């Protein structure tokens, strides 16, 4: 009789923009960001997330028992407060200790988490997990492709699989793959070599789309390396530039059956190919005036997807920049929808009926925003409780969304403004249909993101326009002040080298 293998499923994921003052506090996590036990299964089971992959029932032997403990996730923003980090990670490791022993552990992390007083929060999580389960229990983790990885983190793991798509549409598959590798270690008792190869390199946010070069070319090289005998994984990690931490930057992860030396050889071969293409990885975007001209000239039957780089909600942007909205209103560019996070304006419109004309100021309220509040005289054309689903595919595999109370406004020229009470990533057209809009009938949709919106909007939108807007997720990383990053580092210091 095959003995039962018991695996713990848990994790805390956060992409931290250290240039944001909006902290991820405990109240934020408690407002829909924490799921325990059966709640974890209900929230992730039919989604496309990492945890859904960990829990994937297809092909799972009856001799494997999965124990869902806790998952924690909130939208990217500033550092996790010390209170929230201590409480959530403390609960995670307590559950791990009290509900064990376990034969293996499956961790869902982001890889770019920072907490107050802890610049490498993911390393601290893996350290504390390893402290509980000991050195003999295999621990596998899946991280975002935007992880800023450190040796301190990797040294506590047996398996580490980053997403290899951006927008991230492989989260569930990577979760399932991680589970299978951990099970193989449990049953065979043999640990592969896992190595991290960091590069002194930042890749531009607008050149990170994995469907196109240069990332597509590098992923093809990684796939060839992975096809070699003994290679279990060879992955690119794009890194997250909006974090002033020592581990910020691009890296390569490799796993090899023949041990760390063989894995390091594979990782370095891929890293050298990345370095050769460093100039191609800088990225670009168009100016605001050019963007408005292009929207006005757009005649395609499918709407244009306009990406507001500087207020990328998926990178920690506050979601209430008005620089694009103000120009759309000024130049009366009709049939364009813009989503703005503004709970104050939503509350002010609480008593307004659909069809009513209202006067309201929207956006421009947070300390990190760009632009001033925009005064609108508009008709309220839609209202929603803000709960919606994306049953197909969205960035990160997310399915369930809660944007709080939402309203849709339409001004005299046809500019559409959707206001949300909660900050959510604009990664699915279901956000617009929730307030009664038909995105397929629009000229353009302005999404406060870079790569995240592309997957969800692909069935609706055609041409994609990347706009170089100001903000705490702006394209030019040269405009940020770093105190802790690697030096020298390309492109900040062009003389940086990699051997």
N, C-alpha and C positions, 0 to 999 in steps of 0.2 A: 504494500500500500504506500503510495506517494505521500510523504509528510507534507502537512500544510505549511505554506510560506506566508508569513504575515508582513505586509508592507504598510508603513505609516505614510499618510498623504497630508502635507501641510505646506504653508509658506506665506511669506509677506512680500508683496511686490510694490515697489515705488520707484518712479523715475524722478529724481530730485534736481530741480533747477535751483542752484545755490544763489542765483541772482534775483530770485523771487523772495519777497518778504512774507508771502502768504503761506503760513506753516500748515503742515498736515498734522492736525491735532487729534486727540482721542475722540472728540465729538464728531469730527468728520468721518472717521472710520466707523463709528457706531451708527452713523446715518446711512446704512446700506452697504458699508464696505467690509463688514465682517460676516463670515459664514462658518458655522460649526457643524460637524457631524452631518446629519441628514440634510440640513440647510445647504451645506457645501455641495452635496450631491444634486439637490434640486436646482441650485443656481448654475452649476457648471455642466451637469450631466448631458444636456442636449445642446450645449453650446459648442464652440470650436476652440476653446481655450486650452492652455497647458493642463489644467486640472481635469478637463474633459478627457484628455489623452491618458492621463494617469488612471482614470476611472473607466476607460474604454472597455466595454464588456466583450466585444467581438474578439475571439481568439484567446480569451483568458481562461486558463485552466481552472477547473473547480478546486484544485489544490492550493490556489492563491487566494488569500483573504486581504482585501484592501480596507484599511481603517482610516476614514476621512476625519481628520482632527480639526484643522482650522485653516481658512484662507483669508487673507487680508489684502485689500487693494483699494486705492483711491486714485483719482485723476492726478497726473503729474502737477507738481507745484513746488514750493520751497521745502526745506528740510522737515523731516518728521520730528515732532517735539520729543524731548527726552521722556516725558510722561507717557506718550503714546507708544514709543518704541519699547520702553521697559515693560509696559503693561501687556502689549501684544506678544512680544517675543517671550516674555516671562510666562504667559499663558501657554504659548506653543510648547516650550520645553517642559513645562509642568505636565501637560497632557501627554507628551512623548514619554516622560518618565512613569507616569501613573498608569497609562494604558498599555505599556509594553509588558514584556520585552518584544522587540520587533526584529525580524530577520533582515530588513532593509528599510531605507527611508527615501521617499520621493519629495523633493523640495521644489516648489514653484516660487522662483525669485524673479526680480527684474535684472539686477546686476549693476544698477546705477543709483542705489539708495544711499542717502546721507541722512543722518539724524543729528540733532543737536548734541555736540560733544563726541560724535562718532562719525568720522569722515568716510569710513568704509563699513557701512552698516551691513552689507551682504556678507562680508568676511566675519563680522561679529555674530551674525545669525548662524553661519556654518560652524563657527568655533563652538558656539553654545550647543548646537545640535550634536556635534561630534563628542562633546564633553559628556552628554547624557548617554549616548548609545555605545560609546567606546570605539576603539580602533578596529575591531573585527567586523563590525556591521557595515555593509556597503551603503554609501549615501550618494544618490544621484540628484542632479539639479538641472532644470531647464531655465535659461535666462533669455532675456530680450536681446535682439541683435544690437541694441544701443547700450549694452552693458559696458561699464568701465571696470574691467577685471583686474584683480590683484593676485599676486602669488599667495598672499595670506588666505584668500578665499579658496583658490583652486587647490591648495595643499590639503584642505579638509574634505575633499570630494574624491569619489571614485569614478563618477561619470558626470560630464558637464556638456550639455547640448544647447548651444545658442540657436535661436530662430535663424533661418537662412533665407527668409523672404522679407522684403520691405516694399510695400506694406506687408504686415505680418499676417500671413494666411496659413502658416504651417505649424501654429502653436499646438494644436491637438496632435498632429502627427509626431512632433518632437516629444511631446509628453508620453505618447505610447512607446516611442523608440527608447526613451530613457528608462521606462519601466521594464522593458524587455532586457535591456543591458544589465540593469540591477538584478533582475531575476537570474540572468546567466551567471553573474558573479556569485550569487547566493548558492546556486546549484553546483557550480564547478569549483568554487573556492579559489579561482584564479583571478587576480586583479590585473587589468591592463595598465599600461603606462599612460598617464594623463599629463600634458604639459601646456603651459601658457607661454606664448611668445609675444611680448609687447613691442610695439613700434613707436618711435617718437613722432607721431603723426596724428593730425586731426583731419578727418574727411568732412568736406562741406556737406551740409544737410541736404542741399538740393541735388547732390550727385549720388545719393544713397539708394535710389530706386533700383531694385535688383532685377527688374525686367529689361533694363537698358545698360549700355556700357557707361562707365568702365566696370561697375559692379557685376554685371552679367558675365563679362569676360573673366573676371577673377573667380567667380563662382564656378565657371566651367573648368578652370584650372584646379580648383579645390575638388571638384567631382572626379577629375582624372586621378588626382593623388589618392582620393578615398577608394578608388577602384584597385589600388595596389594591394598585394597580399598582406594581411595582418592589420591593415588600417581600418579601424572601427568608425572613426569620424575625423574630418578635417574641416574646420569651420572658420569663416570670417566673422569678426565682431567689429561693427562700425564705430562703436563708442558713442559717447554723449558729450558734446562740447560745452554744454551750458552748466557745467559743474566744476567749480574750482577746487579740485582734489588731486592728490598725487597720482592716482591711478587713471585719470582722464586720458582717453585716447584710443586709437585703434589697436586691435590685437588679433592673434590667430590662436585657436585651440585645436589640439590634435590628440587623438587617443589611438594607441597601437597595442595589439596583443603581445608584441615582443618586448614591451617595457618602455621606460621613459626615453632612453637614448634614441630608439627607433622613432618614437613619437616626435621628439625634438627635431630630428632630421626632416620629417615631413612638414612640421610647422614652419621651420626656417625656409624651406623651399617656397612655400606659399607666401611667407612674409616678404621674401625678396621680390616676388612678382608684384606684390602690393606696392612696395617701395618704388619700384621702377615706374609705376603709374601715378605717383603722388601728385604730379602737376594736374593730371586729369581728374583728380578727386576733389577739386576745390569748389566747383559748382557756381551757378550764377542765377540771376532772375532779372525781370524787367522793372523799370521805374514805374511809379504810380501813374503818372500822366500817360505813359505808353500803354499801360494796362487798360486805362479807361478808353483810350482810342481803339484798342483791339476789341474790347467788349462791344463798343458801338458798331464796329465794322463786322462783327460776327453774324454770319448769315446761315450757318449750318442748322439743319433741322434739330440736331441734338444740342442741348445747352452746353456752354463752356463751363469747366470747373476751374475757378479762380482761387489760387492758394495764397493766403495771407501769411507769409513766412514769419514776419516779426511778432505775430500774436498767435503762434502755434499752440493751441490748447493741449495738444499731445506732447508738447515739450515744456510745459509749465507756464505758457502764456495765460494772462488773466481772462481772455475772451471778450474784453470790452473795448478794445482799440477801435477808434472811429475814423482812422485816416482814410480808409477806402470808402466807408459809408458816406463821409462828408463829401467826397468828390462825386460819388454816384448821385447824391441828392442835389449838389450844386449844378451838375451838368445834366440832371434830369434823365438819367439812364434807366429806362423802364424795364420791367420784367426781369429784374435781378434780385435775388434773395440773399440777405445777409443775416447771419445769426449772431446775436449779441447777448452776453451774459449780463443781466441787469435786474436783480431781484427788486430793487427800489422802484424802477419803472413798472414792473409787473404788479407790484403791490398797489401802486398809484392807479392802475387801471382795473383793479379788482371788481369795481362796481359797474364798469362799462359793459354794454351789451354788444354782441356781434352785430355789425352794421352801423354802429354809432361812430360819429366823427369825434376825434379826441386831439388834444394838444398835450404833448409830452416830450420831455428831454430823455434821450437814451444814450447809454454808454459813457465812456470817459470818466468812470468813478474810481477805479482802483489806482493805487500809487504807481504801479508799473505800466499802466496803459499809455498809449500814444494818442494824442488828439483830445479835443474837448467834447463835452456832451453835445449831441446834435438835436436841435429842436425840430420836432416833426408835427405837422398837422396832417393827420391821416385817419383813415377809417379802420376800425378794428374788424378784421376779416376772419379771424380764427382764434380758438381758445382750446386748451387741453390741460389735463392734469400732469402731462409731461412723461408719462410712462409709455414706452413703446418697445418694440422688438425688431431685431434684424435676423430673420430666420435663415438667410442665405450665408453671406460671409462679410464680415467687417474686420477691420484692423484688430489684431490681437485675438480674433475669434470671439469677441464679445457679442452677446445676444440680447441681454436685458439692460435697458437704460432707464434712468429716472432723472429728468431735467427739471423737476419741480413744476410748479404752475407755469404755463407758457401762453403767450399771446402772439398773434401775427397781425402786423399793421401794413397798410398799403397807402402810400402818399399819392398826390394828384398825378404824378408822372409815372406811377407804376413801380416805384422802388418798394420792395417788400422787406420788412424787418421782422425777424422772429426773435422774441425776447424770452430768455429762460431764467428761472429762479435758481437753478443749480448749474454748476459748471460741468459740462459733459463734452466729450470729444465729438466733433462734427463729422462722424465717419460713416454715416448711413443716411440715405434720403428719407428713411422712415421718420427722421426728426422733423422734416418738412411736412410729410403727409399726416403726421400726428396733429398738426394744427390746420389741416384741411387744404394744404397747398399741393399742387401737382407739379413736381420738379421737372417733369418731362416737357412741360409747356413753357418753361422759362427760357430767357436768353442766356442767363448765366446763374451759377450758384457760387457765392463767395464762402469758402470754407477756411476756417482758421486752423490750418494745418499745412503739412508739406507732403508727406508720403501717406500718412494715415487715411485721409479721405479717399484715396484713389481706388482702393478695392471695392468699398461699398458703393461708390458712385459710378463705377465702371459700366454697369448696365444702363445707366441713365445718361451720363455725360459723354461727350466726345473729346474735343480739344481740351488740353490742360494748359493753364497759364500760371506760371510761378512769378509772384510779385515780391520784389525786394522792399518790404516795408520795415519801418523801425520797430523796436520793441526788445523784450528780454529774450526772444528767440530769433533775433535778426540773423541774416545770412552772414554778415561780416564778423567773424569771430575776433578779428583784430580790434574791434571796438569794446571788447570786454577787458576788465582789469583782473588778471589772475595773480594770486600770491603763492599758490601751492602746486601748480602743474609742473610737469617735467620740463627741464631746460637743458640744452636747446631742443626745440620741437618745431617741426614743419607744419604749417607755413609761417608761423610766427618768426622763427629764425631760419631763413633759407639755407644756412650753412649746416643745419642738422644732418646727421648721417646715421645710416643703419648698415651694419656689417652682416 
